[in-house]
Amino acid sequence: SKILFLPSYYSSIIGFLLLFRFDLDLYYVFDRKISTFLNASFYGKVYFYTIKMLSRFAKGFIFSYRGAYEDFSMLPFFSIVDSKIIYHPVSDVFFNKRNIDKECLYDLLYAGRIEHEKGLHVLIEALLILKNKYNLMPKTAILGEGSLFDELLAKVEKDTLSNVEFFGRVGNVDDYMNQSKILLLPSISEGCSGVVKEAIVIGIPSIVTDVDTNGPQEMIGFGAFGEIAKPGNPADLVKKILMSLNKEYDRNYQKDFAKKLSLGYAIKEYFANYFLHMSDVRFDMKNNKMEVLQNSAEPWRVSLVDTGDSTMTGGRDRKSVV
């Protein structure tokens, strides 16, 4: 390989070691604000200072949402060259899945790891408040596994929350989303959530929490296509659930943002900016000019053609010949 993408704590260290053994281009991938690591655990602080030290060896930085890019760009060791926002593409199975006229089986859906930082215990408390105070029992599906699975399942059974069903780990999250009204992400800590993007593509709004990364909030347009609750606050989560079940959200935002989450969009964005990615450049901010110092772009002609799902191989070849 000639290019190495480093998306996590340990891969950053490994990438640095490989740099001295092989001739590699290193790209760091961030799905949360790097400044949040300064307020995190010991390992988070180590990661921050590791990135600070290794950034001068990086070919570029990739950010999965705008908030992470803007946060990183304020740091003194940030270079604007070869830095780009690329939304992690959503699998094709989620596109065109939503059937608006179909009767939903679930009012609320949770999909993710069942760990403390995901805040599922806060959701269970909120559902208990809805039952005891408002006499409401919205049908809720919980997908996923984790260390708190047995504990929370026992709590649901003890509190007789018969409207809550645990399914464990499933391979068809898209089907459950297609049968649900609202996605819930009650996280205490969260980066740029993939499940919220999947919900946007299918067409269901999300209730997220006001985490310090601003990732989930940005995904729903800061309230354009969902609600933002206070982290770790069951009462506020109840308020947002009641609001969301009877509210219409901005479908124009949902449709426009969903387009940016397709794999085809990400590929086109890359090739549209390919020359810039492969060049050493100098930016003149005062005069709004860019000078190309050196480039190593390949002499390629690339055709990106939507041939349709039903087109056979021969038809795809014919349509793609330019």
C-alpha positions, 0 to 999 in steps of 0.5 A: 500500500502507498496510502494509510488511513488512521482512524483511531488511537492505536492506528495513529501510533502504528502508522507513525512506526510504519512511516519509518519502515515504508514510504507511505502517505499518512491520512488522519481521520477524525469523527469527533472534535479533537479538542474534546480529547483534552477533557477525556480520559488519560488515553484521550489526552495521550491521543491529542498530544500524539496527533500534535506531534505526528501532524507534521508527518501527515499528508492530510486530514479527513473529517467526517463532519464540519464541526470536527474540521472547524475545531481542528482548524483552530489549532496551531499545528493544523495545515489547511492543505489536503484537509477535507470534510467527507461524510462517511457514506451510508450503505446502499440498502438504506437508500430508497427503503422508506415507505411513507405510507407503510404503517410503523410497527415501532414508535421509537428505535434504538440501534447501537452498543448497549454500554453506559456511554450510549445512554440507554439506561437514560432512555429506559428511565424516560420510558418509565416516566412516560408510563407512570406520569403520562400513561403512555407506552410507545412501542420501542425496539432496542437493537444491539448488544453490550455489557449492560444488556442483561441488566437493562433487560432485567430492569425493563421486566421488573418495571413491566415495560411491556412496550419495550422489546430487546432484539439483540444484534441484528443484520437488518437494521434498515428494516427496523428503521423502515418500520419506526417513527423516531430514532433515539440516540441518548448518548452521554458521549458520541462522535459523528454517529453513523446510525443517525445518518442511516436514519436520515437516508431512510427518512426518519427523524432522530432525537440526539443529545447535546454532546460536546462533539456536536456530531449528532447535532450537526447531522440533524441540522441542529434541529431541522430533522430531529430534537436535541436533548440534554445528556443524562437527563430522562425528564428532558428526553421525555419532553423531546419524545413527546415533541417528536411524535407529533411534529413535522420536520424539514423534509427538504433538509433530509433529502438534500443531506441524504444525497451527500451520504451516498457512496457515489457522491463521495466518489465524485467529490474525490475526483472533482478535487483530485488534482488539488489532493495530489498537488503541493500548493501555496494559498495567498489569502490576501489576494484569494489566489492559489499557486500549484507548486508541484503535482503528481496527478495520474493522467487518467480519464474517469467516467462516473455513470449511474447505470441503474440497479437493473442494468446487466454487466454488458449494459453497464459497459456500454453506458460507461464508454465515453 
